[in-house]
Amino acid sequence: MTYKVVLAPQAQRALAGLAPERRRAVHETMRGKLSTNPLSVGTTEGTGPDALRKLPVAPAGVTIGHRVIDAQVEVRVVRLLGWP
């Protein structure tokens, strides 16, 4: 099953501000691991259905903050955190 990956406005703005090679790495991760198996990647902060998950993307120097909504078969990317 493939999950639909949706970007929140804040994540869209952050993605647009990345250099092309970093943006490409984030897109590849969203099309790959995040859309095919979102519940088994990254670390979880909190519990329950609204728990925030964090998936580091080392080539981009970014961590993807996302929530998995199983009922809608959707992954909502809520933020991108850049590394120094």
C-alpha positions in Angstrom: 0.0 0.0 0.0 1.3 3.5 -0.8 0.5 6.4 1.4 -0.3 9.8 0.0 2.3 12.4 1.3 0.9 15.8 1.9 3.0 18.9 2.8 1.7 21.5 5.3 2.2 25.1 4.3 5.2 25.5 6.6 6.8 22.4 5.2 6.2 23.6 1.6 7.9 26.9 2.4 10.9 25.2 4.0 11.2 22.8 1.1 11.2 25.6 -1.4 14.0 27.3 0.5 16.4 24.3 0.2 19.2 24.1 -2.4 18.2 21.8 -5.3 20.3 18.8 -4.3 18.9 19.0 -0.7 15.4 19.3 -2.0 15.9 16.3 -4.3 17.1 14.2 -1.3 13.9 15.1 0.6 11.7 14.4 -2.3 13.3 10.9 -2.8 12.8 10.1 0.8 9.1 11.2 0.7 8.5 9.1 -2.5 10.4 6.1 -1.0 10.5 5.3 2.7 7.9 7.8 3.8 5.2 6.8 1.2 5.7 3.0 1.4 6.3 2.3 5.1 5.8 5.4 7.2 5.1 3.6 10.5 8.4 1.8 10.6 10.8 4.7 9.8 12.2 7.4 12.1 11.5 8.0 15.8 8.3 8.8 17.5 7.6 11.7 19.9 4.6 11.0 22.0 1.9 8.3 21.7 -1.4 7.9 19.9 -2.6 8.6 16.4 -1.3 12.2 16.4 2.2 11.3 17.5 4.9 13.3 15.7 7.5 11.2 13.9 10.9 12.4 12.9 12.8 11.0 9.9 16.4 12.2 9.4 17.5 12.7 5.8 21.3 12.8 6.1 22.1 13.8 2.5 19.8 16.9 2.8 20.8 17.8 6.4 17.1 17.9 7.2 14.7 16.0 9.6 11.2 15.4 8.3 8.6 15.9 11.0 5.4 14.0 10.0 2.2 12.4 11.2 0.7 9.2 9.8 -3.1 9.2 9.4 -3.9 5.6 8.8 -7.7 6.1 8.3 -6.9 8.3 5.3 -3.8 6.4 4.2 -1.9 9.7 4.4 1.3 11.0 5.7 1.2 14.7 6.7 4.6 16.4 6.6 4.2 19.2 9.2 7.8 20.6 9.3 11.3 20.3 8.0 14.0 20.9 10.5 17.4 21.9 9.1 20.7 20.9 10.6 23.6 23.3 11.0 
